[in-house]
């Protein structure tokens, strides 16, 4: 799954390009009861409603790939089949006309979705005629395939904020009525996945707004997929492994973690230079690479062995990408600190030079070129001892930074 494919789908969610056929929904109250179920022919909706629903559908394809958007594969039984996958295929094939299948999906979402309060489940059906593109990205008139899919969005419903409003009929300003408002989706999915401009029935695209709480129960129980950690969770897990192993001193553990982040970022940059001219995909961070980074960061052998073991236990075979574990904000903040430290060092060095060249116990300090030193002398003029520096007609002089003409 890549950003280019996702954007290709998302760009079509406009009134003039949209081909949604049906839209179904279910409104669930705080008691997890189905209050309302509905089905609409999407393109016959009033424009005001149609645009709002299009905004909802766009949100399910928003955010970072690997963080807000995850590619999930199905868990297979002993016969290498997936009951949930078969269910989703039947739901797609029904074009959302089978009330029994829709009811099953609603019930499963309600049982496995931990959203507190009211929420709306919206499901769209679409058939996208994928146009052939040449290698230089020019569209042809021929159709490559018809990508038929369903898109589901789960949207919290909350009361609008209290406030005053103008009531024209009464000619008054008074407290307005608070309405139940459908907000942007917090969860959603698209089945089948759209990968390399083609349908992949063995995967789906899963959306979570909150990358720290991706709702694994929904992934596993409702969709029948192997749950997957977001990039945010992987990064926080990696940080926790490092800091809990290297020591209890916060300052020391933070310093070591920062060094590891720097070395990790350097490794990524070096790999980027090597593979810049190729289409190579990012490589998962193996425990061998983790070990090398830890050693380069000065982590002891004992701590390195413990971190390796914890890393394998936490991530197993689903290894995170190196890019995922890099804390860009920390790298940027550390670079800023280094720059500040360098500037402070330069200022201190300049202050030392000035201190040496302008000793506090001297009233007058002269800086003259070496070839003029023999000409410098002292004389008693009008009873005062003076320093005499002969200056030729074509020479210039500066006193305390001010230019003096001879």
KOLKOLNU-368673 format. One line per 4 residues: their letters; for each residue x, y, z of C-alpha. Coordinates in Angstrom, 2 decimals, always signed. Example, Ala and Ser with C-alpha at 12.3 -4.5 7.8 and 13.67 -1.06 7.14 Angstrom:
% residues 2
AS> +12.30:-4.50:+7.80  +13.67:-1.06:+7.14 .
END
This chain:
% residues 406
XXXX> +0.00:+0.00:+0.00  +1.46:+3.37:-0.98  +0.45:+7.00:-0.80  +0.10:+7.32:-4.57 .
XXXX> -2.64:+4.66:-4.77  -4.50:+6.18:-1.82  -4.44:+9.65:-3.35  -5.76:+8.26:-6.65 .
XXXX> -8.84:+6.98:-4.83  -9.23:+10.04:-2.63  -9.13:+12.50:-5.55  -12.30:+10.90:-6.93 .
XXXX> -14.34:+11.80:-3.85  -15.78:+14.91:-5.50  -19.30:+15.37:-6.82  -18.20:+15.47:-10.48 .
XXXX> -15.97:+12.37:-10.22  -17.65:+10.29:-7.53  -19.21:+6.97:-8.56  -20.58:+5.79:-5.20 .
XXXX> -23.66:+3.69:-5.88  -25.19:+2.99:-2.48  -24.68:+4.32:+1.03  -25.95:+2.61:+4.16 .
XXXX> -25.75:+3.58:+7.78  -26.57:+2.75:+11.36  -26.89:+5.23:+14.25  -25.84:+3.76:+17.61 .
XXXX> -26.64:+5.38:+20.98  -24.62:+5.39:+24.20  -26.34:+2.15:+25.29  -25.00:+0.47:+22.13 .
XXXX> -28.50:+0.18:+20.70  -29.25:+0.60:+16.99  -31.50:+3.66:+16.90  -31.68:+4.09:+13.11 .
XXXX> -30.72:+2.19:+9.96  -30.90:+3.68:+6.48  -29.98:+3.07:+2.83  -29.63:+5.77:+0.15 .
XXXX> -28.79:+6.00:-3.53  -25.77:+8.21:-3.04  -25.88:+10.44:-6.11  -29.54:+11.39:-5.49 .
XXXX> -28.75:+12.95:-2.12  -29.19:+16.73:-1.76  -25.90:+18.53:-2.38  -25.62:+19.70:+1.22 .
XXXX> -25.79:+16.07:+2.45  -23.69:+14.66:-0.39  -20.76:+16.99:+0.30  -20.79:+16.16:+4.02 .
XXXX> -20.70:+12.43:+3.33  -17.88:+12.91:+0.80  -15.85:+14.67:+3.50  -16.40:+11.67:+5.78 .
XXXX> -15.22:+9.24:+3.09  -12.09:+11.32:+2.43  -11.08:+11.19:+6.09  -10.89:+7.37:+5.97 .
XXXX> -8.06:+7.78:+3.42  -6.16:+10.47:+5.30  -3.06:+10.51:+7.48  +0.28:+8.76:+7.28 .
XXXX> +0.70:+5.33:+5.69  +1.89:+2.92:+8.38  +0.51:+5.15:+11.11  -3.07:+6.33:+10.48 .
XXXX> -3.44:+3.97:+7.52  -2.49:+0.32:+7.96  -2.48:-2.53:+5.46  -3.96:-5.56:+7.23 .
XXXX> -3.89:-9.20:+6.14  -6.45:-11.81:+7.13  -5.95:-14.52:+9.75  -6.43:-17.92:+8.07 .
XXXX> -7.86:-21.11:+9.55  -6.49:-24.64:+9.13  -7.92:-24.77:+5.61  -6.12:-21.51:+4.69 .
XXXX> -9.44:-19.68:+4.55  -10.86:-16.68:+6.38  -14.51:-16.55:+7.39  -14.40:-12.75:+7.79 .
XXXX> -12.75:-12.31:+4.40  -15.50:-14.37:+2.77  -18.09:-12.29:+4.63  -16.62:-9.01:+3.32 .
XXXX> -16.50:-10.40:-0.20  -20.20:-11.30:+0.00  -21.04:-7.87:+1.39  -19.18:-6.20:-1.47 .
XXXX> -20.86:-8.44:-4.04  -24.31:-7.62:-2.58  -23.68:-3.91:-3.37  -25.07:-3.17:+0.12 .
XXXX> -28.52:-4.53:-0.74  -28.47:-7.43:+1.75  -29.92:-6.27:+5.07  -28.85:-9.43:+6.88 .
XXXX> -25.19:-8.98:+5.95  -25.31:-5.31:+6.88  -26.90:-6.16:+10.23  -24.14:-8.65:+10.96 .
XXXX> -21.48:-6.03:+10.27  -23.24:-3.41:+12.41  -23.57:-5.87:+15.32  -19.93:-6.91:+15.09 .
XXXX> -18.74:-3.29:+15.05  -20.93:-2.46:+18.06  -19.58:-5.48:+20.00  -15.93:-4.70:+19.26 .
XXXX> -15.77:-0.92:+19.02  -14.83:+0.81:+22.28  -16.15:+4.26:+21.33  -17.93:+5.87:+24.27 .
XXXX> -21.10:+7.80:+23.46  -23.18:+7.88:+20.31  -21.73:+7.17:+16.89  -22.68:+6.65:+13.26 .
XXXX> -21.56:+3.76:+11.06  -21.55:+4.70:+7.37  -20.79:+2.26:+4.52  -20.27:+3.23:+0.88 .
XXXX> -20.17:+0.98:-2.20  -18.18:+2.01:-5.26  -17.02:+0.58:-8.59  -14.01:+2.47:-9.94 .
XXXX> -13.13:+1.95:-13.60  -9.32:+2.01:-13.36  -7.90:+3.61:-16.49  -4.65:+2.28:-17.94 .
XXXX> -1.61:+4.53:-17.42  +1.61:+4.44:-19.40  +5.02:+4.26:-17.73  +5.26:+8.08:-17.91 .
XXXX> +1.90:+8.40:-16.10  -0.20:+9.36:-19.15  -3.80:+8.10:-18.99  -5.13:+5.95:-21.82 .
XXXX> -8.76:+5.47:-22.80  -8.71:+1.73:-22.10  -9.93:+0.32:-18.80  -7.48:-1.80:-16.83 .
XXXX> -10.00:-3.29:-14.40  -13.05:-2.37:-12.34  -12.06:-1.94:-8.71  -15.20:-2.69:-6.70 .
XXXX> -14.95:-1.96:-2.99  -16.74:-0.94:+0.19  -15.65:+1.89:+2.46  -16.74:+2.03:+6.09 .
XXXX> -16.46:+5.03:+8.41  -17.22:+5.09:+12.14  -18.01:+8.64:+13.27  -18.66:+9.83:+16.84 .
XXXX> -21.84:+11.87:+17.30  -21.69:+14.60:+19.93  -23.77:+17.52:+21.13  -22.95:+20.88:+19.59 .
XXXX> -21.43:+23.44:+21.94  -23.82:+25.64:+23.94  -24.12:+29.26:+22.85  -26.40:+32.13:+21.93 .
XXXX> -28.22:+32.43:+18.61  -30.40:+34.85:+16.71  -34.05:+33.78:+16.33  -35.47:+35.82:+13.45 .
XXXX> -39.14:+34.89:+14.04  -39.01:+36.09:+17.64  -36.53:+38.89:+17.03  -34.46:+37.70:+19.98 .
XXXX> -30.96:+36.61:+20.91  -31.19:+33.59:+23.21  -29.68:+30.18:+23.95  -29.74:+28.10:+20.80 .
XXXX> -30.87:+24.50:+20.68  -28.00:+22.02:+20.97  -27.98:+19.43:+18.17  -26.39:+16.01:+17.83 .
XXXX> -23.62:+16.50:+15.27  -21.77:+13.81:+13.30  -18.02:+14.44:+13.61  -15.08:+13.17:+11.52 .
XXXX> -14.39:+9.41:+11.56  -12.19:+7.97:+14.27  -12.05:+4.52:+12.62  -12.72:+3.02:+9.21 .
XXXX> -11.65:+0.55:+6.56  -11.65:-0.08:+2.82  -12.05:-3.58:+1.40  -10.42:-4.87:-0.69 .
XXXX> -7.16:-2.92:-0.52  -6.13:-0.83:-3.53  -2.47:-1.75:-4.15  -0.43:-0.94:-7.27 .
XXXX> -3.65:+0.38:-8.88  -5.33:-2.99:-8.48  -7.66:-4.86:-6.13  -6.05:-7.09:-3.48 .
XXXX> -8.76:-9.25:-1.90  -6.29:-10.66:+0.62  -5.81:-7.31:+2.35  -7.76:-4.29:+3.52 .
XXXX> -6.86:-0.69:+4.34  -7.58:+0.22:+7.96  -7.89:+3.80:+9.27  -7.44:+5.07:+12.82 .
XXXX> -7.50:+8.74:+13.76  -5.85:+8.13:+17.14  -2.55:+6.34:+16.38  -2.10:+5.49:+20.06 .
XXXX> -5.42:+3.62:+20.23  -6.00:+1.79:+16.93  -8.65:-0.60:+18.39  -7.06:-4.04:+17.80 .
XXXX> -10.35:-5.75:+18.80  -12.01:-4.26:+15.73  -9.12:-5.42:+13.51  -9.21:-8.97:+14.84 .
XXXX> -12.82:-9.74:+15.80  -14.81:-7.71:+13.27  -12.47:-7.77:+10.27  -10.70:-11.07:+11.00 .
XXXX> -7.28:-9.53:+10.44  -3.97:-9.79:+12.20  -3.73:-6.69:+14.37  -0.86:-4.34:+13.59 .
XXXX> +0.83:-1.61:+15.59  +0.87:+1.95:+14.29  +4.18:+3.73:+13.75  +3.48:+5.81:+16.86 .
XXXX> +3.09:+2.72:+19.05  +6.19:+1.08:+17.55  +8.27:+4.20:+18.21  +7.02:+4.51:+21.80 .
XXXX> +7.63:+0.79:+22.40  +11.19:+1.08:+21.06  +11.83:+4.09:+23.29  +10.45:+2.26:+26.32 .
XXXX> +12.69:-0.77:+25.66  +15.80:+1.41:+25.43  +15.14:+3.65:+28.44  +13.99:+0.85:+30.75 .
XXXX> +17.14:-1.16:+29.99  +20.01:+1.34:+29.98  +19.37:+2.70:+33.47  +17.11:+4.50:+35.91 .
XXXX> +18.86:+7.86:+35.62  +16.58:+9.91:+33.35  +19.36:+12.19:+32.13  +21.68:+9.31:+31.22 .
XXXX> +18.94:+7.23:+29.54  +17.80:+10.29:+27.57  +21.37:+10.93:+26.42  +21.83:+7.30:+25.28 .
XXXX> +18.44:+7.26:+23.55  +19.31:+10.49:+21.72  +22.64:+8.99:+20.56  +20.78:+5.90:+19.29 .
XXXX> +18.34:+8.13:+17.41  +21.24:+10.03:+15.81  +22.94:+6.80:+14.69  +19.65:+5.38:+13.44 .
XXXX> +19.02:+8.52:+11.40  +22.57:+8.42:+10.00  +22.05:+4.79:+8.91  +18.83:+5.75:+7.08 .
XXXX> +20.56:+8.65:+5.31  +23.44:+6.41:+4.21  +21.03:+3.78:+2.88  +19.10:+6.52:+1.09 .
XXXX> +22.25:+7.60:-0.72  +23.06:+4.02:-1.71  +19.56:+3.25:-3.03  +18.70:+6.73:-4.30 .
XXXX> +18.67:+5.68:-7.95  +16.64:+2.51:-7.34  +13.04:+1.69:-6.45  +14.07:-0.29:-3.37 .
XXXX> +11.52:-0.25:-0.57  +12.50:+0.66:+3.00  +14.08:-2.27:+4.82  +12.72:-3.52:+8.18 .
XXXX> +15.06:-2.94:+11.11  +16.42:-6.39:+12.04  +17.81:-7.14:+15.49  +21.30:-7.40:+13.94 .
XXXX> +21.03:-3.79:+12.77  +19.68:-2.77:+16.16  +22.72:-4.42:+17.79  +25.12:-2.51:+15.52 .
XXXX> +23.41:+0.80:+16.31  +23.49:+0.09:+20.06  +27.21:-0.73:+19.98  +27.95:+2.46:+18.00 .
XXXX> +26.00:+4.39:+20.62  +28.15:+3.10:+23.46  +25.58:+0.74:+25.01  +27.17:-2.03:+27.11 .
XXXX> +27.15:-5.64:+25.90  +24.85:-6.70:+28.74  +22.30:-3.97:+28.02  +22.55:-4.65:+24.26 .
XXXX> +21.69:-8.33:+24.77  +18.65:-7.40:+26.91  +17.44:-4.84:+24.37  +17.81:-7.38:+21.54 .
XXXX> +15.71:-9.91:+23.45  +12.99:-7.36:+24.29  +12.98:-6.09:+20.70  +12.39:-9.61:+19.36 .
XXXX> +9.71:-10.30:+21.98  +7.79:-7.08:+21.28  +7.90:-7.07:+17.48  +8.42:-10.73:+16.53 .
XXXX> +8.45:-11.16:+12.76  +6.53:-7.93:+12.15  +9.66:-5.79:+12.30  +9.25:-2.00:+12.16 .
XXXX> +10.93:+0.10:+9.49  +13.93:+2.14:+10.57  +12.12:+5.29:+9.38  +9.25:+4.44:+11.71 .
XXXX> +11.45:+4.41:+14.82  +13.13:+7.74:+14.13  +11.82:+10.56:+16.31  +12.09:+13.48:+13.88 .
XXXX> +11.24:+16.05:+16.58  +13.98:+14.72:+18.86  +16.53:+14.77:+16.01  +15.58:+18.36:+15.16 .
XXXX> +15.68:+19.47:+18.81  +19.07:+17.81:+19.33  +20.48:+19.49:+16.21  +19.26:+22.82:+17.57 .
XXXX> +20.94:+22.12:+20.94  +24.22:+21.25:+19.19  +24.05:+24.47:+17.19  +23.42:+26.50:+20.35 .
XXXX> +26.32:+24.75:+22.12  +28.64:+25.54:+19.20  +27.61:+29.20:+19.24  +28.14:+29.42:+23.00 .
XXXX> +31.58:+27.85:+22.58  +32.47:+30.41:+19.89  +31.27:+33.28:+22.08  +33.29:+31.96:+25.02 .
XXXX> +36.37:+31.63:+22.80  +35.98:+35.20:+21.53  +35.52:+36.49:+25.06  +38.76:+34.77:+26.09 .
XXXX> +40.59:+36.32:+23.14  +39.26:+39.76:+24.04  +40.20:+39.23:+27.66  +43.74:+38.31:+26.68 .
XXXX> +44.10:+41.21:+24.23  +42.45:+43.78:+26.50  +43.75:+43.13:+30.03  +41.70:+44.94:+32.65 .
XXXX> +44.78:+46.44:+34.42  +45.91:+48.42:+31.35  +44.45:+51.81:+30.52  +45.72:+51.71:+26.93 .
XXXX> +46.16:+48.67:+24.70  +47.78:+49.07:+21.28  +47.63:+46.72:+18.32  +50.17:+47.61:+15.65 .
XXXX> +51.55:+45.72:+12.72  +54.87:+43.97:+13.40  +56.80:+46.20:+10.96  +55.82:+49.33:+12.96 .
XXXX> +56.89:+48.02:+16.37  +60.43:+49.48:+16.08  +58.93:+52.98:+15.55  +56.80:+52.94:+18.72 .
XXXX> +58.32:+55.00:+21.58  +57.37:+56.93:+24.69  +58.06:+60.64:+25.27  +57.40:+63.15:+28.03 .
XXXX> +55.24:+65.92:+26.56  +54.08:+68.84:+28.73  +54.94:+66.81:+31.79  +52.87:+63.74:+30.66 .
XXXX> +54.24:+60.43:+29.47  +52.90:+59.71:+25.97  +53.08:+56.84:+23.50  +54.24:+57.97:+20.10 .
XXXX> +53.30:+55.94:+17.01  +54.59:+57.55:+13.82  +52.13:+57.35:+10.91  +52.99:+58.04:+7.32 .
XXXX> +50.81:+60.15:+5.03  +49.42:+57.16:+3.11  +48.62:+55.16:+6.27  +45.35:+54.94:+8.18 .
XXXX> +44.69:+54.29:+11.86  +41.79:+52.89:+13.88  +41.14:+53.62:+17.56  +38.51:+51.48:+19.34 .
XXXX> +37.12:+50.48:+15.98  +36.78:+54.07:+14.73  +38.70:+55.07:+11.61  +41.04:+58.04:+11.98 .
XX> +42.47:+59.88:+8.98  +46.05:+61.15:+9.20 .
END
